[in-house]
Amino acid sequence: MNALVKSAPGAGHLALLDVPQPRPGPGAALVRVRRSGLCGTDLLVSDGVYKGRNRPVPCPLILGHEAAGEIVALGENGDSPLFPPGDRGKGDCPRFRETRVVIEALAGCGACFHCVRGRYNLCPDWHHVGLTMDGALADFVVVPVTSLIPLPDGMSLDAAALLEPLATAINTVERTRPAPGTPTAILGPGPFGLLHLLALRAAGAGPIVVFGRPGDEARLAIAAQAGADAALVADRAAANAFMSELTHGVGAGLVVEAAGTPEAVQTAIDIAAAGGTLATLGLVRDTQIDALQVMRKELTWVGVVASVRRHWAEAIRLVTEGRLHPERLITHRMPLAGALDGFAALRAREAVKVMFEVC
């Protein structure tokens, strides 16, 4: 089968290769991938920047973790509410073959302090499709049966493949709980930033402003089409001036930092209103901030990482009811054979969401 493989650590070492088709072991399923999205984390892995959470990224590794497809086969003991015990065995699942599913990429250990409280996104020993195990930028992928979520009949595969990052945006909404009419700023018009735009608009936040940097003009135009009240290139000073004028000097009640740059973190603190909330999702390890502002403004600062199953359920509900249309953020479609072109488009910030039409 075809698969996009990171063959060695460091920058590069990424190629589309012909590799053996995997076979599902006990408790696992083989899924034929139909749609697979490209994430900014995939780009960081390709560039050798993402080092893993508590374990290094293994190599060789098939990348990709935003995927939807169809069940092909089950391994032994593939028990779950989706696959009752009477239907398991010998790699065949006649009742469930070709069932459309989306893959929940993250799985916790199931036994730690956080897992037993349902917050397995905080598990210190988590596993992640495409980061700690082979992923879904391939014709087929093997995942635990417990990581499969059946798709409603009316949901498109394009929308389904975007449920993974959308569920994280739903987690942000849950963590920040913006009141209707909360002035909101989003720093970073990439896939994460614009999925937050959709989720926060559905939650009633607004006006919503999306800020980018030079080179983001095409993405900002899409932000405007997707419902932003304003979308513009702005440095720290310009963002401060714009939000001050928009809110009559009060600032944004909610700021989402999804740009992943040191400057964006401080800009987010600057433009947040006193008593406001700041949510950070960008992968910034080290930066200098004016911590006194956090105290004097009495800011609530939350980090958001990944999601758990209830966030997926809410994302599915919102998409199924027609309140969210994540597929409208797809700017580039291509076969898996064009995977490296997709990485180039994302790196150049020409794309919001790259979607690979696999099988």
Backbone torsions as a table, in degrees:
resi	resn	phi	psi	omega
1	MET	NA	161.4	176.0
2	ASN	-85.4	139.7	179.0
3	ALA	-153.4	145.5	177.0
4	LEU	-91.2	112.9	-168.7
5	VAL	-115.0	129.0	168.4
6	LYS	-90.3	109.2	-168.6
7	SER	-90.3	-18.5	-177.2
8	ALA	-156.2	156.6	178.1
9	PRO	-63.9	167.6	178.6
10	GLY	91.9	-178.4	-178.9
11	ALA	-73.1	140.1	178.4
12	GLY	83.6	-142.8	-178.7
13	HIS	58.8	38.3	-177.1
14	LEU	-121.4	128.7	-177.7
15	ALA	-155.2	151.8	172.5
16	LEU	-84.1	118.8	-174.7
17	LEU	-122.9	158.9	171.5
18	ASP	-92.7	112.0	-176.7
19	VAL	-124.0	161.1	179.2
20	PRO	-64.0	142.8	175.8
21	GLN	-68.7	131.2	-178.2
22	PRO	-72.6	160.7	176.6
23	ARG	-120.3	137.4	-177.1
24	PRO	-74.1	131.4	174.9
25	GLY	-87.5	-168.9	179.7
26	PRO	-57.3	131.7	177.3
27	GLY	75.3	9.2	-176.7
28	ALA	-117.5	167.5	178.9
29	ALA	-133.1	148.2	172.4
30	LEU	-96.9	124.3	-178.0
31	VAL	-116.5	129.7	171.0
32	ARG	-80.8	119.2	-176.8
33	VAL	-78.2	128.0	176.8
34	ARG	-104.5	-41.4	176.9
35	ARG	-133.3	139.2	178.8
36	SER	-143.7	120.0	-177.9
37	GLY	-89.7	157.5	178.8
38	LEU	-101.5	127.8	-176.3
39	CYS	-108.6	155.1	176.0
40	GLY	-60.8	-29.5	176.7
41	THR	-64.9	-36.2	175.6
42	ASP	-58.9	-39.5	178.4
43	LEU	-65.0	-40.5	178.6
44	LEU	-66.0	-37.5	175.4
45	VAL	-64.5	-44.2	178.7
46	SER	-59.0	-39.0	-177.4
47	ASP	-84.7	-0.3	179.3
48	GLY	75.3	17.6	-177.8
49	VAL	-89.7	-44.0	-179.6
50	TYR	-73.9	122.8	-174.0
51	LYS	-105.4	-1.4	-177.1
52	GLY	97.7	164.4	-177.8
53	ARG	-85.0	-74.1	176.7
54	ASN	-118.5	7.6	175.0
55	ARG	-145.8	147.8	-178.9
56	PRO	-68.3	155.1	174.7
57	VAL	-65.7	123.6	-178.9
58	PRO	-74.9	151.1	174.9
59	CYS	-135.5	138.6	-1.3
60	PRO	-71.0	154.3	-177.6
61	LEU	-146.2	133.2	170.8
62	ILE	-83.0	125.3	-177.6
63	LEU	-83.6	172.9	172.9
64	GLY	107.1	130.0	-179.5
65	HIS	-145.4	8.4	176.5
66	GLU	-112.9	92.9	-168.0
67	ALA	-146.2	151.2	172.5
68	ALA	-137.5	149.8	-179.3
69	GLY	-171.5	-148.7	-175.1
70	GLU	-132.4	141.2	177.6
71	ILE	-69.6	134.5	176.9
72	VAL	-107.9	-45.8	-175.5
73	ALA	-156.4	157.2	175.9
74	LEU	-115.1	146.2	169.3
75	GLY	-80.7	-179.1	176.7
76	GLU	-64.1	147.8	175.2
77	ASN	60.5	37.6	178.6
78	GLY	-81.5	58.8	-175.7
79	ASP	-81.0	136.8	170.0
80	SER	-173.7	168.7	175.0
81	PRO	-57.4	-27.6	178.6
82	LEU	-75.6	-31.6	-177.7
83	PHE	-127.0	89.0	-179.5
84	PRO	-60.5	156.1	-177.1
85	PRO	-54.3	-32.8	-178.3
86	GLY	-68.2	-11.4	-177.2
87	ASP	-106.7	4.3	-177.0
88	ARG	-88.7	174.1	168.3
89	GLY	114.6	135.5	170.6
90	LYS	53.9	32.6	170.9
91	GLY	72.1	6.9	-177.7
92	ASP	-118.3	141.4	178.6
93	CYS	-141.1	73.5	-172.8
94	PRO	-57.2	-35.4	-179.1
95	ARG	-70.0	-27.4	-171.8
96	PHE	-115.3	1.1	176.9
97	ARG	-60.3	135.2	-179.1
98	GLU	72.5	9.9	170.1
99	THR	-61.9	130.2	-179.8
100	ARG	-79.1	131.9	-177.2
101	VAL	-139.8	158.5	168.1
102	VAL	-114.2	152.2	-174.7
103	ILE	-104.1	120.3	170.7
104	GLU	-78.2	115.3	-167.1
105	ALA	-73.2	-30.4	-171.3
106	LEU	-102.4	139.6	175.1
107	ALA	-138.2	135.1	177.2
108	GLY	-89.3	177.0	-179.7
109	CYS	-72.5	-23.4	178.4
110	GLY	88.0	-6.8	-173.6
111	ALA	-127.9	-12.4	-174.9
112	CYS	-78.9	175.5	-179.6
113	PHE	-52.0	-45.7	-175.4
114	HIS	-76.1	-40.5	-178.1
115	CYS	-62.2	-43.9	-176.8
116	VAL	-70.6	-12.0	174.9
117	ARG	-101.1	9.6	175.6
118	GLY	81.8	6.6	-179.2
119	ARG	-108.9	57.7	-175.2
120	TYR	-70.0	-10.2	172.2
121	ASN	-67.0	-15.7	177.5
122	LEU	-99.7	3.0	-178.5
123	CYS	-57.6	128.1	179.4
124	PRO	-71.8	-10.8	-178.3
125	ASP	-123.0	37.1	-176.8
126	TRP	-67.5	159.0	168.6
127	HIS	-118.9	152.0	-172.9
128	HIS	-144.5	124.2	176.1
129	VAL	-56.9	131.1	178.2
130	GLY	82.0	-3.0	177.6
131	LEU	-126.1	-41.9	176.1
132	THR	-114.9	-9.5	176.9
133	MET	-145.1	160.5	-176.8
134	ASP	-54.8	140.8	-172.4
135	GLY	-107.0	-159.5	-164.4
136	ALA	-111.8	13.3	168.3
137	LEU	-86.8	66.4	-173.2
138	ALA	-161.8	165.6	177.9
139	ASP	-66.7	-34.8	-179.5
140	PHE	-138.3	153.9	175.7
141	VAL	-143.1	144.5	174.7
142	VAL	-104.6	128.0	179.6
143	VAL	-138.9	159.4	174.2
144	PRO	-59.8	141.7	177.1
145	VAL	-56.9	-35.0	-179.6
146	THR	-66.6	-11.2	178.8
147	SER	-94.4	3.1	-177.8
148	LEU	-98.3	135.4	177.0
149	ILE	-122.4	122.4	179.0
150	PRO	-67.7	145.3	-177.2
151	LEU	-94.8	141.1	172.1
152	PRO	-61.3	150.6	-176.0
153	ASP	-57.9	-35.3	-174.1
154	GLY	-85.7	-0.8	-176.5
155	MET	-88.7	131.6	178.3
156	SER	-73.7	154.9	176.6
157	LEU	-65.3	-32.4	177.7
158	ASP	-61.0	-48.6	178.9
159	ALA	-64.9	-39.5	-178.0
160	ALA	-61.9	-38.9	-178.4
161	ALA	-69.7	-12.1	177.6
162	LEU	-100.5	3.5	-179.3
163	LEU	-65.7	-31.8	-177.6
164	GLU	-61.8	-54.4	177.1
165	PRO	-70.3	-30.4	178.4
166	LEU	-64.4	-37.2	178.1
167	ALA	-61.4	-33.5	176.1
168	THR	-66.2	-40.0	176.3
169	ALA	-63.0	-36.5	176.2
170	ILE	-65.1	-36.9	175.2
171	ASN	-60.3	-42.1	177.5
172	THR	-60.0	-44.9	179.2
173	VAL	-60.8	-42.5	179.1
174	GLU	-64.3	-40.5	-177.1
175	ARG	-71.7	-32.9	-174.1
176	THR	-99.1	-26.5	177.3
177	ARG	45.7	61.0	-179.5
178	PRO	-67.6	135.9	174.7
179	ALA	-71.8	151.6	175.8
180	PRO	-53.9	135.5	179.3
181	GLY	83.7	12.1	178.2
182	THR	-72.8	119.9	174.4
183	PRO	-60.0	129.4	-170.0
184	THR	-132.8	139.8	175.0
185	ALA	-122.2	138.2	176.4
186	ILE	-120.1	123.1	177.8
187	LEU	-99.7	115.2	179.9
188	GLY	109.6	106.5	-178.7
189	PRO	-93.3	31.2	175.2
190	GLY	-79.5	-169.9	-178.8
191	PRO	-55.7	-46.2	-179.8
192	PHE	-62.1	-47.2	-178.4
193	GLY	-59.6	-43.2	-176.3
194	LEU	-77.8	-29.1	171.9
195	LEU	-66.3	-35.0	173.8
196	HIS	-65.6	-36.7	175.4
197	LEU	-56.4	-47.8	-179.7
198	LEU	-63.4	-45.5	-176.3
199	ALA	-67.3	-41.1	-178.4
200	LEU	-72.6	-33.8	174.6
201	ARG	-63.9	-42.0	177.7
202	ALA	-64.0	-29.6	179.9
203	ALA	-80.9	-7.1	176.7
204	GLY	97.3	2.5	178.0
205	ALA	-67.2	154.1	176.6
206	GLY	155.6	156.1	2.1
207	PRO	-66.8	152.1	-179.5
208	ILE	-115.3	125.2	178.4
209	VAL	-113.4	134.4	176.8
210	VAL	-112.4	124.2	179.5
211	PHE	-107.2	139.2	174.5
212	GLY	-130.7	-175.6	177.9
213	ARG	-120.6	169.8	179.8
214	PRO	-52.2	133.4	-174.9
215	GLY	102.7	-11.2	-179.7
216	ASP	-95.9	9.6	-171.9
217	GLU	-57.4	-42.0	-179.4
218	ALA	-65.6	-40.8	178.4
219	ARG	-66.9	-36.9	179.9
220	LEU	-67.3	-33.8	175.5
221	ALA	-63.4	-38.4	177.0
222	ILE	-68.7	-36.7	176.5
223	ALA	-58.9	-42.1	178.1
224	ALA	-63.4	-41.8	178.5
225	GLN	-65.9	-30.1	-176.5
226	ALA	-84.3	-1.9	173.7
227	GLY	120.2	3.7	176.8
228	ALA	-66.8	139.8	176.6
229	ASP	-73.7	-26.3	173.7
230	ALA	-153.7	145.4	179.4
231	ALA	-145.9	116.5	-171.4
232	LEU	-152.0	156.3	170.9
233	VAL	-76.8	129.8	-179.1
234	ALA	-156.7	133.9	170.4
235	ASP	-84.3	-172.2	-175.5
236	ARG	-58.4	-46.4	-177.7
237	ALA	-66.3	-42.8	-178.3
238	ALA	-68.1	-37.6	177.9
239	ALA	-64.8	-41.4	176.8
240	ASN	-59.1	-47.8	-177.8
241	ALA	-64.4	-41.6	-177.4
242	PHE	-65.6	-48.2	-177.4
243	MET	-68.0	-33.8	177.7
244	SER	-63.7	-43.8	179.3
245	GLU	-67.7	-41.9	-177.2
246	LEU	-63.6	-37.5	-174.0
247	THR	-106.5	13.0	179.5
248	HIS	57.2	41.8	174.5
249	GLY	85.8	-1.0	-176.3
250	VAL	-80.8	-44.6	-176.5
251	GLY	102.3	176.8	-176.6
252	ALA	-84.2	128.5	177.2
253	GLY	-67.3	-25.5	176.5
254	LEU	-138.7	132.0	174.8
255	VAL	-125.3	129.9	177.0
256	VAL	-111.3	116.9	178.0
257	GLU	-95.9	106.3	-179.5
258	ALA	-124.6	15.9	-178.1
259	ALA	-84.8	-31.8	178.8
260	GLY	74.1	33.3	176.4
261	THR	-127.3	151.0	178.3
262	PRO	-58.2	-41.2	-179.3
263	GLU	-61.9	-37.0	-177.9
264	ALA	-64.1	-34.4	180.0
265	VAL	-64.1	-47.2	179.8
266	GLN	-68.2	-38.3	177.4
267	THR	-60.0	-40.1	179.0
268	ALA	-60.9	-41.6	177.9
269	ILE	-65.1	-40.6	-179.2
270	ASP	-59.5	-46.2	-169.5
271	ILE	-89.6	-6.2	177.8
272	ALA	-71.2	140.9	177.3
273	ALA	-73.6	154.2	170.9
274	ALA	-58.8	131.6	-175.4
275	GLY	80.2	5.7	-177.3
276	GLY	-85.8	-176.7	-176.8
277	THR	-125.4	137.1	176.7
278	LEU	-118.9	126.4	175.7
279	ALA	-115.2	125.7	179.3
280	THR	-111.2	132.5	178.4
281	LEU	-128.6	-15.6	-179.6
282	GLY	-67.6	146.7	-177.6
283	LEU	-86.8	77.8	176.9
284	VAL	-113.4	120.2	-178.1
285	ARG	-87.8	-47.3	-175.1
286	ASP	-125.1	133.7	174.7
287	THR	-161.6	158.8	173.9
288	GLN	-100.1	134.4	179.8
289	ILE	-131.8	160.0	172.2
290	ASP	-86.3	88.1	-175.6
291	ALA	-65.2	-25.2	-179.8
292	LEU	-62.5	-32.2	177.2
293	GLN	-62.4	-40.4	-179.4
294	VAL	-59.4	-42.3	179.7
295	MET	-70.5	-50.9	-173.8
296	ARG	-66.8	-29.3	177.4
297	LYS	-87.8	-6.3	-174.1
298	GLU	50.3	50.9	-179.6
299	LEU	-74.6	146.3	167.1
300	THR	-99.1	118.3	-175.4
301	TRP	-115.1	118.5	-179.5
302	VAL	-120.9	141.8	168.4
303	GLY	-95.1	148.9	178.9
304	VAL	-130.0	125.6	178.3
305	VAL	-132.3	121.4	172.9
306	ALA	54.9	-143.3	-171.7
307	SER	-165.3	170.6	171.4
308	VAL	-125.4	178.1	-167.9
309	ARG	-59.5	-33.3	-178.8
310	ARG	-65.6	-29.0	177.5
311	HIS	-70.5	-35.9	174.5
312	TRP	-63.0	-43.9	-178.9
313	ALA	-60.9	-41.3	178.8
314	GLU	-68.3	-39.7	176.9
315	ALA	-61.6	-43.7	178.9
316	ILE	-62.6	-41.5	179.3
317	ARG	-61.6	-46.5	-177.5
318	LEU	-65.2	-38.5	178.5
319	VAL	-70.4	-44.4	-178.0
320	THR	-62.9	-36.2	179.6
321	GLU	-80.5	-1.1	178.0
322	GLY	78.0	16.2	179.5
323	ARG	-86.9	-18.0	177.0
324	LEU	-133.7	141.1	178.5
325	HIS	-131.1	74.1	-176.2
326	PRO	-62.4	-26.7	-178.4
327	GLU	-63.8	-17.7	179.0
328	ARG	-71.4	-11.5	177.5
329	LEU	-88.2	-3.4	178.4
330	ILE	-72.9	117.4	-179.7
331	THR	-105.6	-22.1	-177.5
332	HIS	-134.9	127.1	174.3
333	ARG	-119.7	138.1	-179.1
334	MET	-161.6	159.2	174.2
335	PRO	-72.5	164.6	179.9
336	LEU	-60.1	-26.8	178.2
337	ALA	-60.8	-22.3	178.5
338	GLY	-97.8	23.9	-173.9
339	ALA	-56.3	-43.5	-177.2
340	LEU	-67.3	-30.4	174.6
341	ASP	-65.7	-36.8	177.0
342	GLY	-63.3	-41.0	177.0
343	PHE	-62.6	-39.6	-179.9
344	ALA	-64.4	-40.9	179.9
345	ALA	-66.1	-38.0	178.8
346	LEU	-70.8	-41.1	-179.8
347	ARG	-63.6	-36.8	-179.2
348	ALA	-81.4	-0.7	-178.3
349	ARG	60.5	28.6	172.8
350	GLU	-82.2	-27.9	-175.2
351	ALA	-104.0	147.6	163.5
352	VAL	-90.7	-61.0	177.8
353	LYS	-130.4	125.9	173.7
354	VAL	-96.5	126.6	179.7
355	MET	-120.5	124.7	177.8
356	PHE	-94.8	125.7	174.7
357	GLU	-92.3	104.3	-163.8
358	VAL	-86.4	-76.4	-176.7
359	CYS	-105.1	NA	NA
